[in-house]
Amino acid sequence: MTAATHSTLFPRVPDSADAVLEGLDPEQREVATALRGPVCVLAGAGTGKTRAITHRIAYGVRAGILQPSSVLAVTFTNRAAGEMRGRLRQLGAAGVQARTFHSAALRQLQYFWPKAVGGSMPRLVDRKIQLVADAAAACRIRLDRGELRDVTAEIEWSKVTQTVPADYAPAAAKAGRESPRDPAEIAQLYSVYEDLKRDRSVIDFEDVLLLTVAVLQDRHDIAEQVRSQYQHFVVDEYQDVSPLQQRLLELWLGERDSLCVVGDASQTIYSFTGATPDHLLDFRTRHPGATVVKLVRDYRSTPQVVHLANGLLAQARGRAADHRLELISQREPGPEPAYTEYTDEPVEAEGAARRIRELMESGVPASEIAILFRTNAQSETYEQALADAGIPYQLRGAERFFDRPEVRKASVALRGAARFGGNDSLLDDVVDLPSQVRAVLSGEGWTAQPPAGSGAVRERWESLAALVNLARDFAAARAGATLGDLVAELDERANAQHAPTVQGVTLASLHSAKGLEWDVVFLVGVAEGMMPITYAKTDEQIEEERRLLYVGVTRARERLYVSWSLSRSPGGRPNRRPSRFLDGLRPGSTGTAGRAAVAGAGGVERGFTSAPAAAPRRKQRTPARCRVCGRTLTDAGEMKLMRCEDCPSDMDEGLYERLREWRAVQAERSGQPAFCVFTDKTLMAIAESVPDDERELARIPGVGMRKLNRYGTEVLALCAGRELVEEAEEEDEDD
């Protein structure tokens, strides 16, 4: 599934610092040997970025330049951190801390809390949705399950962007976020949520970062203690850093510049959580003396897959697209990507299952096949199709391997056999390690042949089979290895979350597939409305959807199947069309030619000593004032109305009702909540000001350029008293 599990499982530890560098290409070697000053690695998908940075750390440690305990490598998932620790161990650089931002911050907060605050640290809640529900009840605001999830996401976004409740409305408007409720309500819920946490003496995951930042800012003695411990920093997936994480990184660094960041702006797919590629793209501006290394040699995918990936980005727009990397495949040619259109989603799922069965019969392991989709809701159809075809599968994002009950029980059984194997009759007639493991695990449910069908029984067998296969590979790599040695290896892997490969087709969302790879990838549901997703409206959101598809394409090593269906269910109206992102790329389609690559060449750019010209300063916005009494407005709702709540309203009630009716029709057509068209406050502001032209309409808060272009003509027609019945009928006829 990953490069670590796809390559040799137990490589020999290099016997010297120079041996660590063996096998690296020229650009990767530049990364590995650039141990001084700020370094920025722009690494395309499949170019070996993790290999480059782990070899960089290992080379520094083995050469005596870096002390293992002084290095902190930060990434974004426990799996990635575990994989990094596993690779460093294999390179002879054990002792380096590789953690997520939250994990590193939590350790520091727990250690320094008694000194910085006193007493015991508040309890950490792992799920905040119940607290949000309690906040809604306290505010007497009814939220359904979907709204609870959306409001929780808004609170998380606010905290990682360091936005306090009072500033939520203007900050959300500036960021172009579509609030799931009226922004004033979100701000109120956010405020009460924070009050409830204080009353109950609990903190959430975002508080871990916020409190660590506060401690390091306020207590210089503690900050210096942390900086004396960690002197060298490596940050993976730097395009996903939030403003809060960037602030924490700056406090860890202090005035030093021993920092190496790695990222790819074209793989920024988490902006909805507050992640931004700006820190990566502005790195050279903040660090004029930085060394920039570009990795563009793609070792993962065939030229055919890489060609499609490059084609997707060639049509992209925006700042991230201006810094894209054009990949150059280093592999032998393979088959062209296959494009298939189906009548409906169940038929599409059956088609994928049929092809997977053919691939498996031709010798492709199930573990090297993945089905990737845009939303988790699409999973069920494919689970059913695979089960009907008797194909084993696993859901990505489900329980971690070493946390599974059967794996925990198997580990206990193996540990017991390692200690007291001489008294175990199961082991009387077996000598080699793989046979011992098979004998022990047979008591836990493992059999030489897999059980028929799928489901929980098959999943348990697959877990045990993964341990059996691991024992075989371990014994082949370590002559004379004992059962005790294997148990120690399992403990190391559990600590690193470095799971063995489980046999089964992987089902995963595109977001959860990032960082993984397979020989064969099925990209399903690649149709308008799903890719890009319906609620992606702005240019920035559309471009993020394109990058998400790019991530999906670059997960494939050899074969790529792209499909879509004309309708959702059997007998449905066949009104879907393939994703616009495939225009000009799939056979028989036309589209706008992409731009020439501006950042395609790999290589190294050395830093310069003089700082570049400062960026132009932004103009300060003039304060909003009430159009009735002239008072400065600070409340988000009043700012939308352009008057104080208690100032007299001259709203045209008839126009307001017509606008509400029109909004309901627009919301139904687009399949989104009414507030996403215009909020009640914006409609009230329109009905009060009754604009005559686009300039006056654009002045109303809540009417941005996108909404002006989309709705302006109809809104102005309503303001002028004209009916829209004929226009609506014409649209229906066109449909």
Salt bridges, closest charged atoms under 4 A:
ASP25 OD2 - ARG297 NE 3.95
GLU27 OE1 - ARG297 NE 2.68
GLU30 OE1 - ARG606 NH2 3.18
GLU83 OE1 - ARG79 NH1 3.28
GLU83 OE2 - ARG87 NH2 2.93
ASP134 OD2 - ARG200 NH1 2.92
GLU147 OE2 - ARG181 NH1 3.14
GLU154 OE2 - ARG177 NH2 2.77
GLU156 OE2 - LYS128 NZ 2.98
GLU178 OE2 - ARG706 NH2 2.72
GLU178 OE1 - LYS707 NZ 3.78
GLU185 OE1 - ARG181 NE 2.99
GLU194 OE2 - LYS159 NZ 3.13
GLU194 OE1 - LYS197 NZ 3.05
ASP195 OD1 - ARG198 NH2 2.42
ASP204 OD2 - LYS159 NZ 2.85
GLU206 OE1 - LYS128 NZ 2.92
ASP207 OD1 - LYS159 NZ 2.61
ASP207 OD2 - LYS197 NZ 2.67
ASP221 OD2 - LYS115 NZ 3.88
ASP221 OD2 - ARG219 NH2 2.91
GLU224 OE2 - ARG227 NH1 2.92
ASP236 OD1 - LYS49 NZ 2.92
GLU237 OE2 - LYS49 NZ 3.32
GLU237 OE1 - LYS514 NZ 2.73
ASP240 OD2 - LYS514 NZ 3.83
GLU250 OE1 - ARG247 NH1 3.44
ASP278 OD1 - ARG319 NH1 3.12
ASP282 OD1 - ARG319 NH2 2.32
ASP322 OD1 - ARG595 NH1 3.11
GLU345 OE2 - ARG576 NH1 3.04
GLU368 OE2 - HIS6 ND1 3.43
GLU368 OE1 - ARG557 NH1 2.75
ASP403 OD2 - ARG400 NE 3.28
GLU462 OE2 - ARG458 NE 2.74
ASP473 OD1 - ARG472 NE 3.60
GLU489 OE1 - ARG89 NH1 3.72
GLU489 OE2 - ARG493 NE 2.95
ASP491 OD1 - ARG415 NH2 2.56
GLU492 OE1 - ARG89 NE 3.57
GLU517 OE1 - ARG300 NE 3.04
GLU517 OE2 - ARG557 NE 2.95
ASP519 OD1 - ARG557 NH1 2.80
GLU528 OE2 - ARG577 NH1 3.91
GLU528 OE1 - ARG580 NH2 2.75
GLU543 OE1 - ARG546 NE 3.12
GLU544 OE1 - ARG547 NH2 3.36
GLU545 OE2 - ARG374 NH2 2.83
GLU558 OE2 - ARG331 NH2 3.24
ASP583 OD1 - ARG577 NH2 3.39
GLU605 OE1 - ARG284 NH1 3.13
GLU605 OE2 - LYS294 NZ 3.27
GLU638 OE1 - ARG631 NH2 3.22
GLU645 OE2 - LYS681 NZ 3.50
ASP650 OD1 - ARG627 NH1 3.85
ASP680 OD1 - ARG660 NH1 3.41
ASP680 OD1 - ARG663 NH2 2.78
GLU688 OE1 - ARG627 NH2 2.31
GLU688 OE2 - ARG643 NH2 2.74
GLU731 OE1 - ARG669 NH1 2.84
